[in-house]
Amino acid sequence: ELLEKVKQGGGENAIQRHTKRNKKLFVRERLRLLLDHEDFLELSPLAGLDLPYGDVPAAGCLTGIGRICGVWCVFIASDATVKGGTIYPIGVKKQLRAQEIAMENRLLSVHLVDSGGAFLPLQSELFPDKLHGGRVFYNEAIMSAMGIPQVAVVCGSCVAGGAYVPTMAEESVIIDKIGTLFLAGPPLVKAATGEDVSPEDLGGARLHSQVSGCSDHFAASEEEAYECIRNVVSTLNWQPVPEEDREPDSPLYSPEELLGLAPLDYSCTLPVKLILSRLVDGSRFQEFKAAYGTTLVTGFGHVEGHLVGIVASNGELAHDAALKGSHFVQLCGQRGIPILFFQNTAPQPAGPASISQAHSNRLKAQASMMAAVACAAVPKITIVIGGCFGSDSYVMCGRSFSPNFLFLWPNARVALVDSRRFPTVPPAGDCPGEELELKQLKAKWMDLPVSSVIFFHCSAGFLCFFCASKPVQFSTLSRLEEESSAFYSSSRLWDDGIIPPQDTRKV
């Protein structure tokens, strides 16, 4: 339902204005003309929903990976039906992530520019910092130095800083009557000089094709523009990735069954081999150290014909499991084999003695695995299939460890702690008075601001807290529950999108 809503961009009325009054194609129709006639991978489609400054469907731009003339590329396409093409902070973040993917994977970059410029009320979140709007232009220069081709189509307004996107590209196309390119539009010219000037005279397609030279190609229509850019791609001497001659084997068990296997109850751990048997080619999996550290499953398999190393949560990431993971990740790095991580953080054991022992034994082993994951110079893809909590997220190549891609299943939860198993101080006995005191303590704590609560590990390994200031009304638990959902994460671009479990192989 959310994906269908996002596909409507700024809504039916905005699409009508865009297509009927402004005589432009909708962004998804533009991509249909640009890309080869096959499926493409859309990245972070739910970004921009339910943010403090309102909904910005798909963050106001579509990004993804598809093929043009057989060449894999990253596309960044403005959707002018969303807020009139205005760029919000989440839109900048989404564009930067697309450029990062293009650089990491050395993929051709294609920009479809139709933007109204930055949203000025939020300029402090758009302009001044290192990873704000100017980083887009910096990345373009770096990609050019790396020899990664970049092309652009000016298919609408291209104002202010956005005007540098097509002018810094290797080749650009501008469309007659609808494509304009200038640092300041006619209203600002009127305010500054008193002069009346039309968009076409100030920065139209003919001006930039015949006079300024900012554009390399003139197109009379959108259809002609996308055909032109396809021709440009075909002459870049950028070789398509060779296709596999042999069709990969399908898993013995249907991937459709993954929808029913997605973990919903985080009080227990689903045997991860049930999931792997529905993902790898022919359900063939060469397990590494099968009898050692069994709460982490490691091994080799093929996915759609590609050899990968697999690291999958199968319970608590204890000492032996972390050592095994560290060894396996180093093997993959040495052999140049990409790694797939499947995250599903297990609940912690119940007994104080076992927790204390586990903490003391596994800390160094987990640190070793973290170092191995961070230093492995191979492509890494992370799929969160269940819970993703605390330090296990780092060890299993979470966002802060820069996987090439990170996707979530809809049931995934991402947080420092699991709100459904919120830590409490264990009662010393069965005394009703002690139970009542514990309930009162928890009730008071729920009304504290985060800044007034200090967390620490007690000697038994439990997470405890105390108050450092006067209480205010604040429902911490409900906020934690909301912020740990997959949809909250994806709307803020903490990942590359939510995928249906049954589509994991395709992605």
N, C-alpha and C positions, 0 to 999 in steps of 0.2 A: 504493500500500500504506500509506504514512504517512497519507494523507488518510482512508483507511478506518479506520485505527486511531484517529485523532483524533475521527472521527464517533461513536465508541463512548464518548466522554467518559471517565469514571473506570473504565470496564470493565463487563462484564455483571453482575457481582454488585452493583456500586454502583447500576446502573440499576434492578435488581430491588428493592433496598431503597428507592430513591427513589420508584418507581412503585407498588409493592405495599404496602410497610409504611407509607410516609409519604403515600400517596394523592396524589401529585403527578404532573404531566405532565413528560416529558423535555423538555429545553430546545428541541430541534429540533421537537418536536410543538407546543410553545408558539408558535414562530415560524410554523409552518404555519397556525395559527389566527389569528395576528396580521396577517400580511402578505397582500397580494393573491396570488391563485393564479398566480404566475409565478416565474421564476428570480430570485434575488437574489445580490448580490456579497458573499461572505464575505471579510473582511479578516484577514490574518495567521493562517490556520488552523493553521500549524505552530509558532506561538509557544509557548514553554514546554517544548519537547522537549530532553532531554539537557543540562539546566542543572546547575550545581554542586550545587544543592540537590535534584536529582532531576527527574523528568518531571512537568510540570504541563500536561496536554493542553489545547491551545487557550488556555493561560494561565488556565484556569478560567472563561472567559467567551467568548461568541460576539459578535463585532462585525461589522457590515457595512452595506450599503446596499440598501434595498428600497423597495417602495411600499405605502402604506396608503391605501385609497380613492383611488388615483391620485396621492397626494402622496409625493414622494421623501423618505425619512427615513434617519437613521443609527440603528441599534439597538445597544444594549448589554445582553446577556442573560446573567445569571449561570448557570453550570452547577454545581449543587450536588452532582452525582455526582463531581466532581473535588475530592478532599481535603475533602469535606463542605462545599464552598462557601467554604473558607478563602481569603482573598485573599493572594497572594504578590506580591513586587515586580514580576514580569513582568505580573501581572494589572493592577496599577495603571498600568503603562506602556501597556498595551493600551487601557485605558479612556481615558486621557489622549489617546492618538492618535485614538481615535474622536471625542472631543469637539473636537479640533483640526480634524478633517475637517468636522465639523458647522459649526464657526464659519467656516472658510475658504469653505465652499460654501453657507452659510446654509441648512442642511438641518434640518428638524424632528428632534428627538432623543427617542428612546423608551427608557426603562430598564425592564428586567424584573429585579427585585431578589429574589434568593434567596441570601443570603450569611451565612456564619458569622463574619464579622469578620476582622481581620488575623491573619496568622501571627506570633505574638509573638516566636519565636526570631529572626526577621529584621526586627524592628521598626525597627532603625537604617536599613534600606534601604526602609522603607515610610512612615515618619512625619515625620522632622524637616526634610527638605530641601524646596527650592522646588517641585520637580517630583515630590513624593511624594503620599501619599493626600489631604492637604488641598487639593491643587490641583484635584481633582474638584469640590469645592464652590465654590471660587473661580470655576472655569470656568462652573458653573451660573449664578452670579450675573451674570457678564459676558455670557453668552448671553442671559439675561433682559433685560439692559439693551440688548442689540443687537436685541431684538424677535424672537429665535429661539425658537419654542415648544418646551417640554420637558414630556413627560408620563411617568408611571411606573405600573407595576403591582407591588404588593407581593405576590409569589406564593410567599413562604416566609419564612424568618427574615431579619430586617433589624436587625442588632445594631450597637451602638456608633456609630462615625462614619458607617457606611453608612446609618443611620437618617435622615441629612440629605438623602440623594439624593431620596427621594420627597417629603419635606416642603418641599424647595426647588423642586420641579417646579410648573408652572402648575396641573396637575390630576393627581390620583393615584387609583388604584383599589386597594382591599385586599380580599383573598379570605378569606371566612369559613373558620375552622377551621385553615387552613394559613398564612395571612399574619399575621406578628407584627412589631411595631415598638417597639423600646425601646433605651435607651442601655446598660443592663445587664440581663442575663437573670436568670431565677429563681435559678440557683445563686449568683450574686453577691449577690442580695438576701438569700438565706439566710445567706451568709457575713457580710454586713455588719450585718444587723438581726436574724437568727434567725427571720425570718418566712417561712413557706411560702406561696408564691403560684404559681398556674398561669400559663403563658404567655398564655392567653386573658385572664385577669383583669389581667395586668400590661400587656399591649400587643396585645390581639387586635383583630380586625376591628370588632366591635361597639363596643368602647371608643373606638377612634379615629374611627369614623364618627358615633357618637352623643354622645360625651362630650368628647374632646379636640379634635376637628375636624381632626386631622392628615391625615386622608384625606377626599377629596371624594366618593368613590363606594364603596358596599358591593356586593360581588358574592358570590353564594351558591356559585359554582363557577368554575373556571378558564375554562371556555368562555364563561360570562357576562361575566367580566372582560375578555377579549380583544374580545368584541363591544362592550362598553361603551367600551373605549379607541378602537376604530375609530370609534364614534359621536362621541367627543370630537374625534378628528382631523378628522372631516368638518365640525365646527363651529368650527374654529380660524380660518377665513377665510384659510387659507394656500393660495394658488392652485397647483394642479398645473402642472408644466411642460408647455406645449403640445406635442402630438405632431406629428411631421412628417406632412404629408398624403401625400407620395410615398414609396413604398418605395425605399430606397437600392439602387443597383446592386451586385451581388456582384463581387468581383475576377474578372478573366478567368482567373486561375490559382487553383487551390483552396488555401485556407488550411491544409487538412490536410497539404499538402506542406511546411509550415514545420517539422514535426517532423523531417523529414529534412535540413532546411537549417540547423538550429541548430548553430552552430560548436562543435566539440569540440577541434579542433587549433588552438591559439593561436599556432602558428608562422607562420601565414598568415592573411590577412584575406579573408573571404567578401565578394564584391561585394554591397553592401547593397541594391542595386536589385532583386535577386532576392527579397529579403524584402519590400520595399515593394510590389512588384507583386502580392503575395499578401495585402496588408493594406488598400490604399486602394480606394475604390469604383470599379468599372470599370477597375481598374489604371491610372487616369488620374493623372498626376503632373506638375504644372507646375514644372519645375526652375528654380532661381534660380542664376545664375552657373555654368552647367553646365560650362564649359570652364576655370574658374578655381578653384584650390584643390580639386582633384578628390578629395582624401582625406577631404573632408567633403561629404556630399550634403545640400543644402538645397532646399526648395521647398514648394509648396502642394498639398494634396489633400483629399479628403473621406473620412471614416471614419464609416460608418453615417449618412451624410447630413450630418455636421457638418464644416464647413470648419476645417482645422488647418494650422499650419505644421509642417514636419518637419525635424529636424536629426539626421542619422544618420552615425555613424562609418563611414568607408570606407577606413581606413588610418591612418597616423601623422598626428596633428593638428599639421601644420606651420604655418609663418608665414602663408602665403596662405590655408590652410583656416581658421585661427583668425580672420583678418580678415574672411573671407567670413561665418563664423558670427556674428561680432559685428554685422555689417551686417544680416544676415537677422533676427536676434533683435530688433534695434531696430525693424525694419520691422513685425514681428508685434506688438510692443508699441504702436507708433503706430497700427496698424489694429485693435487689440483682438482679435487672432486667437490662440486657444490654441496652445500649442506641444507637440509630441511629440518627445522625445529618445530615440534608440536608441543605447545605449552598447555599443561593442565595441572596447576598447583594442587598438591594433595593437602588434606587437613593434617594438622600437627598431631602427634601422638598425645595420649591423655595423661600418662603418668609423669609426675615431676622428676622421678629418677631417670626415666628414659629420655625426657626432654633435655635434662642437664647433660647426660652422657652424649646425646646426639649433637648438641650445640658444641661441646668441647671437641668432638671428633671430626665434625664435618666442616668447620669454619675454614681451616687451611685447605681442605680438598676443594671446597667451593671457590675459594680464591684462585686456586690453580686452574679450575675450569673457566672462570671468568677471564683470566689472562689468555688462555688458549683460544677462547671464542673471539676475544677482541683482536688477537693477532693473526687469526687464520685469514690468509689472503686469498680467499675463494668466495664466490657468490654465496650469500646466505639469505634464506627465505624463512620467515617465522609465521606459523599459523597458530593463533590462540583458539583452542578447541573447547576450552572450559574456563577454569579460573586462572588468573595471572596476578599473583599477589606477592608482595615483598621481594626479598632477595632472589627468589627463584626466577623472577622475571629477568633479572640481570644475567644470571647464569645461563638461562635458556634463550639468550640473544633477544632481549626486549628492545624497545625503541631506542633507549639510550646507548645500546651497543651497535647501532647503525646497521641493521640488516638491510639488504638491498630492497626487500619488500616485507611488509608486515600486514597480514590480513587477519580479520576476526570472523569467527562464526557468530551468528546472531545471539547465541546463548552465552557468549564470553563475558567475563567480568574482569576489569582491570583496576586495581587499587593497591594501596600500600598494605591494607589489611582487609579481610573479608568481613563485611558488615553483618553477614548472617551467622558468623561465628565470632562475634565481638568479644575481645578478651575481658575476663573478669578475674578478680582475686578469688581463689577457691576457698570455700568455707572449711573451717577446721573440723567441724562436726555437724551433727544433725540438729543442733539447737535452733528452735524457731526464732529466737531473738537474734541470732547471728544472721539467719536468712533474711529477716526483716531489715536489719542494718545494711546488708548488702544491697537489697532492692532500693533502699533509700539513697544509698551512695550512688547507684547507677542513675536513679531519677534525677538527682542533683547534677550529676556530671553531664547529662544530656542537655542541660541549659547553659553550659559554659561555652564561651568563644574558644576557638582553636588556640589562640595566642595565650590563653590562661591555663592551658593544660600541658603538663610536662610528662612525657612518657619515659619509662626506663624499664630495663629487664631486671627483675628481682632474681635472687639467688636460685630460685627453683626454675627459672626460665620463663615465667609468665610475664606478660606485658602489663605493667601497672601504671597508675597515673596519680597526680595530685594537683590541687588547685593553687594557682598563684595570684589570683585577683578575685574581685567580686563577680558573682554570676550575672549573666544577662540571658534573655530568652533566645535560645538557639538550638534547633533540633539537629544535632550532629549526626546521629545515626541515620535519619532519613536522608540527609544531604549526602552522606557517604554511600548509601544505597543507590541514590540517583546518579552520583558521579562515577560509579563503578560500572555502569551499564555499557554495553558495546556501542549503543547509539550515541551516548554522551561523548564517548571517546572519538568516534568517527566524525561527529559534527565539528570537532575541534582539530581534526587532522593529526591526531596522535597515532594514526595508522593509515594504511592505504586503501581501506574500504572494508565493508562487511560483505562476506560472500556466503551463499547458501552452501551447507556442507556437501551436498551432492555435486556441486560444481568445482570442488577443490582440485580435482585432476585437471580440469580444463584451464583453470587459472594458472 
